[in-house]
Amino acid sequence: MAKLDEIAELLTEELKNFEHSVNRMEKLKEFLIGYKVSADTADIDFLLKEYNDSQKKAIKEQNKLLANVIYHVKRSIAFPKWAVQLFWSFLITVLLVLGYAIFQISSIPKKEQAAFSQGESNAVRHFERFMVETPEASALYEEWRNPKDKK
């Protein structure tokens, strides 16, 4: 029986603890029901406003850049690839022809000198042959070249 009394005493004690816990829970429930929770969104509003301002600045900057791009695109001229290639091939051809013409012009004095030397030698040979073939002309030439009486 002593054990039953002991168990009964423990159960009574546990019931008192349980009742005490229930009372605390009821007080806490009343406190929480009466407690007003106010939502403070000031920090969130500040962050959102700051983000909104930065987005507006970014949009303005992008609009300026886009307007600049549109301005340059409107002023630009687009050529087809074949026209550009034709232009470059024409330019290269003109430069090659011009370079060849300059080379030919620069070699003209050499050609003139060669032609002059050839013409001179041809003329000398012609006159020498003429003098050999016609001794009268040779004698007249020598007389003209070395006159006997000098005035």
PLY file of the C-alpha trace (Angstrom):
ply
format ascii 1.0
element vertex 151
property float x
property float y
property float z
element edge 150
property int vertex1
property int vertex2
end_header
0.00 0.00 0.00
2.85 2.23 0.57
3.59 1.94 -3.06
0.07 2.91 -4.01
0.27 5.96 -1.80
3.56 6.87 -3.39
2.14 6.42 -6.90
-0.98 8.39 -5.96
1.21 11.15 -4.58
3.26 11.24 -7.80
0.13 11.32 -9.90
-1.28 14.16 -7.79
1.94 16.04 -8.18
1.97 15.45 -11.95
-1.65 16.59 -12.18
-0.77 19.79 -10.29
2.17 20.41 -12.65
-0.09 19.71 -15.62
-2.76 22.08 -14.24
-0.11 24.71 -13.62
1.12 24.30 -17.25
-2.44 24.54 -18.55
-2.96 27.76 -16.54
0.25 29.21 -17.99
-0.89 28.25 -21.48
-4.27 29.94 -20.93
-2.57 33.13 -19.72
-0.23 33.03 -22.70
-3.22 32.46 -25.00
-5.04 35.47 -23.53
-1.89 37.58 -23.87
-1.40 36.54 -27.49
-5.06 37.11 -28.37
-4.86 40.61 -26.89
-1.47 41.37 -28.43
-1.64 43.54 -31.55
0.99 42.90 -34.21
1.59 45.86 -36.48
3.32 45.31 -39.78
6.19 47.75 -40.22
7.04 47.98 -43.88
9.08 51.17 -43.69
12.36 49.37 -44.34
10.89 47.42 -47.22
9.34 50.60 -48.66
12.72 52.37 -48.44
14.49 49.52 -50.20
11.83 49.31 -52.89
11.93 53.08 -53.46
15.73 53.01 -53.74
15.54 50.10 -56.17
12.86 51.91 -58.19
15.05 55.03 -58.41
18.05 53.02 -59.57
15.89 51.27 -62.17
14.61 54.64 -63.45
18.19 55.91 -63.78
19.20 52.74 -65.63
16.21 53.05 -67.98
17.03 56.71 -68.69
20.65 55.79 -69.45
19.56 52.95 -71.72
17.14 55.26 -73.53
19.95 57.78 -74.11
22.21 55.03 -75.46
19.43 53.66 -77.63
18.69 57.14 -79.02
22.40 57.53 -79.80
22.47 54.16 -81.57
19.32 55.01 -83.54
20.83 58.37 -84.56
24.00 56.70 -85.83
22.07 53.93 -87.59
19.89 56.48 -89.39
22.99 58.38 -90.55
24.82 55.24 -91.66
24.77 53.80 -95.13
24.66 50.08 -95.71
26.32 48.65 -98.79
25.85 45.12 -100.06
28.87 42.83 -99.75
29.21 42.47 -103.51
29.42 46.26 -103.92
32.14 46.53 -101.30
34.10 43.67 -102.90
33.67 45.25 -106.33
34.93 48.57 -105.00
38.02 47.00 -103.40
38.80 44.97 -106.51
38.43 48.10 -108.65
40.66 50.05 -106.27
43.33 47.33 -106.33
43.16 47.18 -110.13
43.54 50.96 -110.40
46.50 50.93 -108.02
48.18 48.11 -109.97
47.68 49.91 -113.29
48.89 53.17 -111.77
51.96 51.44 -110.34
52.73 49.82 -113.71
52.29 53.18 -115.47
54.66 54.88 -113.02
57.17 52.08 -113.55
56.92 52.48 -117.32
57.26 56.27 -117.08
60.31 55.94 -114.84
61.96 53.64 -117.39
61.45 56.08 -120.31
64.83 57.87 -119.83
66.63 54.51 -119.95
64.75 53.55 -123.10
65.45 56.97 -124.66
69.14 56.63 -123.87
69.24 53.13 -125.35
67.34 54.28 -128.46
69.61 57.31 -128.81
72.74 55.14 -128.53
71.35 52.66 -131.03
70.32 55.45 -133.41
73.70 57.12 -133.08
75.56 53.90 -133.81
73.22 53.18 -136.75
73.83 56.67 -138.15
77.60 56.38 -137.74
77.59 52.97 -139.46
75.38 54.35 -142.23
77.72 57.29 -142.86
80.80 55.07 -142.65
79.30 52.69 -145.20
78.28 55.66 -147.36
81.79 57.07 -147.19
83.27 53.69 -148.11
80.84 53.21 -151.01
81.26 56.75 -152.41
84.89 57.88 -152.34
84.03 61.26 -153.94
81.78 62.13 -151.01
84.51 61.02 -148.65
87.02 63.29 -150.35
84.61 66.23 -150.26
83.94 65.57 -146.61
87.63 65.47 -145.74
88.17 68.69 -147.69
85.31 70.34 -145.85
86.55 69.06 -142.54
90.14 70.18 -142.99
90.11 73.32 -145.12
93.55 74.14 -146.64
93.34 77.88 -146.49
92.21 79.35 -143.28
90.86 82.81 -143.48
0 1
1 2
2 3
3 4
4 5
5 6
6 7
7 8
8 9
9 10
10 11
11 12
12 13
13 14
14 15
15 16
16 17
17 18
18 19
19 20
20 21
21 22
22 23
23 24
24 25
25 26
26 27
27 28
28 29
29 30
30 31
31 32
32 33
33 34
34 35
35 36
36 37
37 38
38 39
39 40
40 41
41 42
42 43
43 44
44 45
45 46
46 47
47 48
48 49
49 50
50 51
51 52
52 53
53 54
54 55
55 56
56 57
57 58
58 59
59 60
60 61
61 62
62 63
63 64
64 65
65 66
66 67
67 68
68 69
69 70
70 71
71 72
72 73
73 74
74 75
75 76
76 77
77 78
78 79
79 80
80 81
81 82
82 83
83 84
84 85
85 86
86 87
87 88
88 89
89 90
90 91
91 92
92 93
93 94
94 95
95 96
96 97
97 98
98 99
99 100
100 101
101 102
102 103
103 104
104 105
105 106
106 107
107 108
108 109
109 110
110 111
111 112
112 113
113 114
114 115
115 116
116 117
117 118
118 119
119 120
120 121
121 122
122 123
123 124
124 125
125 126
126 127
127 128
128 129
129 130
130 131
131 132
132 133
133 134
134 135
135 136
136 137
137 138
138 139
139 140
140 141
141 142
142 143
143 144
144 145
145 146
146 147
147 148
148 149
149 150
